[in-house]
Amino acid sequence: MKFSLRGPRTAAGQVVAFLGCYVAAALIAALMVFVHLPGDGAVIVVSFAVVGALALGHLLTRYRLWLQVCAAFTGATFVIVTGYAAHSTVLAVHGDRISAVVAGVAVQERSGNSTTYRYALTTLLGVPVPGQLVEDSDELAIGEQVEVVVDRGGRVDPRTTGEVDAVGPLWAAALIGFALTALVAVLAGPVTLRRQRSR
């Protein structure tokens, strides 16, 4: 049995469908900020969302391979950075800046020789801070003081003040990724339709 998925019949429809796949993946990345999965669970879910957007976008549009590769890079940038920007936005709006102390660290080895460090924090008075500060470096030592932003409702993990202050540039990078993905789709749509109709 051969599976077939009919995509939009107009260039504009293909552009909308293609971008819709990546927007849906970006929404998943943003929502994962509120889901506390163990280990790299959130990273895995977002990775599947990006791959799903790429696969569904290909099924709906049948853009040429090199255009799909370009869109994969720009679309993945849009999706991943949107997740970071959403996290920083929640903390910028609903967070409190506090001085915290590193109380513990869990080191998690990943494939590809990368390591994630999950820091447990307490306030200066010794009260545990909800969530974990997740970093890609071991720059913090137990007992060291760090400035972080903590969500008042405990919905998202804390982040350093520098990461939260970068919310503007993060959204700018996400918009650039979206714009480049849209440009690929706009350029590819008419060419793909002409190729399909000539068959």
Order of alpha helices (4+ residues) and beta strands (2+ residues): alpha-alpha-alpha-beta-beta-beta-beta-beta-alpha-alpha
